[in-house]
Amino acid sequence: ALRQLYLETRIQTFTWIDPSTFQLNDFDTATQEEGILIALADEHPVGFISWWAPDDFIHNLYVDANFARLGIGKALLSQCLTQIGRPATLKCLPQNQNALSFYRAQGWAIKSAGQSADGNYFLMALDQ
């Protein structure tokens, strides 16, 4: 169910990326050896967050579009932050304006910019 959630939310969110590049097993690679918290509704995953503990780096935060704007992402992020150090970091693609607005509202700041296989990204940090 997490694989399907990851696939579907990326297709819906990253509209500027060819959806045929997304595969169901991408979840396994993207979360390998990471901590994961899952949000459930009626015992079905509706969101998850994963992080790379050695670097206090949040790698993935996805919420099913049918459950967006209900506080699930904020709750997952808040719980994750109790388990990692500071400064915590994450990467966010500039085209993902909803995510950028969300992280800024939670106190995250853009520290630098870079490039990845998915294109340009902002490195964001939370110091407290």
PAGUTI-947875 format. One record per residue: x, z, y of N, C-alpha, C, O in turn; residue in one letter. Coordinates in steps of 0.2 Angstrom, whole numbers, m for minus. Layout:
! PAGUTI-947875
n_xx,n_zz,n_yy,ca_xx,ca_zz,ca_yy,c_xx,c_zz,c_yy,o_xx,o_zz,o_yy,residuo
X,Z,Y,X,Z,Y,X,Z,Y,X,Z,Y,A
...
This chain:
! PAGUTI-947875
n_xx,n_zz,n_yy,ca_xx,ca_zz,ca_yy,c_xx,c_zz,c_yy,o_xx,o_zz,o_yy,residuo
4,0,m6,0,0,0,4,0,6,3,m3,11,A
10,4,6,15,3,12,18,m3,13,18,m6,19,L
19,m7,8,22,m13,8,17,m18,12,19,m22,16,R
11,m18,10,6,m22,13,4,m20,20,4,m25,24,Q
4,m14,22,4,m11,28,9,m14,33,8,m17,38,L
15,m14,30,21,m16,34,21,m24,35,22,m26,41,Y
19,m27,30,18,m35,31,13,m36,36,14,m40,40,L
7,m34,35,2,m36,39,3,m34,46,1,m38,51,E
5,m28,48,6,m26,55,12,m30,58,11,m31,64,T
17,m32,54,22,m36,57,19,m43,59,21,m46,64,R
15,m46,55,12,m52,56,8,m52,62,8,m56,66,I
4,m47,63,m1,m46,68,3,m44,75,1,m47,80,Q
8,m41,74,12,m38,80,17,m44,83,17,m45,89,T
21,m46,78,27,m51,80,24,m58,80,27,m62,76,F
20,m60,85,17,m66,85,22,m72,86,20,m78,85,T
27,m70,89,32,m75,91,37,m76,86,42,m81,86,W
37,m73,80,41,m74,74,37,m78,69,31,m76,68,I
40,m83,66,37,m87,61,34,m82,55,39,m79,52,D
28,m81,54,25,m76,49,28,m78,42,28,m73,37,P
30,m84,40,32,m85,33,39,m82,32,41,m82,26,S
42,m79,37,48,m76,36,47,m69,34,52,m65,31,T
41,m66,34,40,m59,32,38,m59,25,34,m64,23,F
40,m55,21,39,m54,14,37,m47,12,38,m42,15,Q
33,m47,7,30,m40,5,36,m35,3,35,m29,5,L
41,m38,0,47,m33,m2,51,m31,4,56,m28,3,N
50,m34,10,54,m32,16,54,m24,17,59,m22,19,D
48,m21,15,47,m14,16,53,m10,13,56,m6,15,F
54,m12,6,59,m9,2,66,m9,6,70,m4,6,D
68,m15,8,75,m16,12,75,m12,18,80,m8,20,T
69,m12,22,69,m9,29,69,m2,28,70,2,34,A
67,1,23,67,9,23,71,12,17,71,18,16,T
76,8,15,80,10,9,84,16,12,87,16,17,Q
84,22,8,87,28,9,85,31,16,89,36,19,E
79,30,19,77,33,25,72,38,23,68,38,18,E
71,43,28,65,47,27,59,44,29,59,39,34,G
54,45,26,47,42,28,42,47,28,41,52,24,I
38,47,33,31,51,34,26,46,34,26,40,37,L
20,48,31,14,43,30,8,46,33,7,52,32,I
4,43,37,m2,45,39,m7,42,34,m7,36,33,A
m12,46,32,m17,44,27,m24,45,30,m25,50,34,L
m29,40,28,m36,41,30,m39,40,23,m39,34,20,A
m43,45,21,m46,44,14,m41,42,9,m42,38,5,D
m35,45,9,m30,45,4,m27,38,4,m24,36,m1,E
m28,34,9,m25,27,10,m20,27,16,m22,29,21,H
m14,24,15,m10,24,21,m12,20,27,m14,14,26,P
m12,23,33,m14,19,39,m9,19,44,m9,16,49,V
m3,22,42,3,22,46,9,25,43,8,29,39,G
15,23,46,21,27,43,26,26,48,26,22,53,F
31,31,48,37,31,52,43,32,47,42,36,42,I
48,28,48,54,29,44,60,30,49,60,27,54,S
65,34,46,71,35,51,77,36,46,77,37,40,W
83,34,50,90,35,47,93,41,49,95,41,55,W
93,46,45,95,53,47,102,53,50,103,57,55,A
107,50,47,114,51,49,115,49,56,119,52,60,P
110,45,59,111,43,66,105,45,70,105,43,76,D
101,49,68,95,51,72,91,45,74,89,45,80,D
91,40,70,88,33,72,81,32,69,81,32,63,F
76,31,73,70,29,71,70,21,70,71,18,74,I
68,20,63,69,13,61,62,9,62,62,3,64,H
57,12,59,51,9,59,45,14,61,45,20,59,N
40,11,65,34,15,66,29,10,66,28,6,71,L
24,10,61,19,5,61,12,9,59,12,14,55,Y
7,6,63,0,9,62,m5,3,61,m4,m2,64,V
m9,4,56,m14,m1,54,m18,m3,61,m20,2,64,D
m19,m9,62,m22,m11,68,m29,m8,69,m32,m7,74,A
m33,m7,63,m39,m4,63,m39,4,65,m44,7,66,N
m33,7,65,m33,14,67,m28,15,73,m26,20,75,F
m27,9,77,m23,10,83,m27,14,88,m33,14,89,A
m23,17,92,m25,21,98,m29,27,96,m34,29,100,R
m28,29,91,m31,36,89,m26,42,88,m28,47,86,L
m20,41,91,m15,46,91,m11,46,84,m7,51,84,G
m12,42,80,m8,42,73,m1,40,75,4,44,72,I
1,35,79,8,34,80,11,40,84,17,42,82,G
8,43,89,10,49,92,12,54,87,17,58,88,K
7,56,83,8,61,78,14,60,73,17,64,72,A
14,54,71,20,52,66,27,53,70,31,56,67,L
27,50,76,33,51,80,35,58,82,40,60,81,L
30,62,83,31,69,85,33,73,79,38,77,79,S
30,72,73,33,75,67,40,73,65,44,77,63,Q
41,67,66,48,64,64,53,67,69,58,69,66,C
51,68,75,56,71,80,58,78,78,63,81,80,L
54,82,74,55,89,72,61,89,67,63,94,65,T
62,83,64,66,82,58,73,79,60,77,79,55,Q
74,77,66,80,73,68,83,76,74,79,80,78,I
89,75,75,93,78,81,92,73,87,88,69,87,G
96,75,92,95,72,99,103,70,101,107,74,99,R
104,65,104,98,60,106,96,56,100,99,54,96,P
89,55,100,86,51,95,86,44,98,85,43,104,A
87,39,94,87,32,96,82,28,92,80,29,87,T
80,22,95,77,17,92,78,10,95,80,10,101,L
76,5,92,77,m2,95,69,m5,95,65,m4,91,K
68,m8,101,61,m11,102,62,m18,105,66,m19,110,C
59,m22,103,59,m29,105,56,m30,112,50,m27,112,L
58,m33,117,55,m34,123,48,m37,123,44,m35,127,P
47,m41,119,41,m45,118,35,m40,116,29,m41,117,Q
37,m34,113,32,m30,110,30,m25,116,32,m19,116,N
27,m27,120,25,m23,126,21,m17,125,22,m12,128,Q
16,m17,120,13,m11,118,17,m6,115,16,0,117,N
22,m8,111,27,m3,109,31,0,115,32,6,115,A
34,m4,119,37,m2,125,33,3,129,36,8,131,L
27,2,130,23,6,134,22,13,131,22,18,134,S
21,12,124,20,18,120,26,23,120,25,29,122,F
32,20,119,38,24,119,39,27,126,41,33,127,Y
39,23,131,40,26,138,35,31,139,37,36,143,R
29,31,137,24,36,138,26,43,135,24,48,137,A
30,42,129,32,48,126,39,50,128,41,55,125,Q
41,48,134,47,50,137,54,46,135,59,49,137,G
53,41,131,59,37,129,61,33,135,57,31,139,W
68,32,135,71,27,141,75,22,138,78,23,133,A
75,16,141,80,11,139,87,13,141,88,14,147,I
91,12,136,98,14,137,103,8,138,108,8,141,K
101,3,134,105,m3,134,101,m9,130,95,m8,128,S
104,m15,130,101,m20,127,106,m24,122,112,m23,123,A
103,m27,117,107,m30,112,103,m36,109,98,m38,111,G
107,m39,104,104,m44,100,104,m43,93,109,m40,90,Q
98,m45,89,98,m44,82,95,m50,79,94,m55,82,S
94,m50,72,92,m56,69,85,m58,72,83,m64,72,A
81,m53,74,74,m54,77,74,m56,85,69,m57,88,D
80,m57,88,81,m58,95,84,m52,99,86,m48,96,G
82,m53,105,85,m47,110,81,m41,108,75,m41,106,N
84,m35,110,81,m29,109,83,m24,114,88,m25,117,Y
79,m19,115,81,m13,120,83,m7,115,79,m6,110,F
88,m4,116,90,2,113,87,8,117,89,8,123,L
83,11,115,79,17,118,81,24,116,83,24,110,M
81,29,120,84,35,118,79,41,121,76,40,126,A
79,46,117,75,52,119,80,58,118,83,59,113,L
82,61,124,87,66,124,85,73,123,89,77,121,D
79,74,123,76,81,122,72,82,117,69,87,115,Q
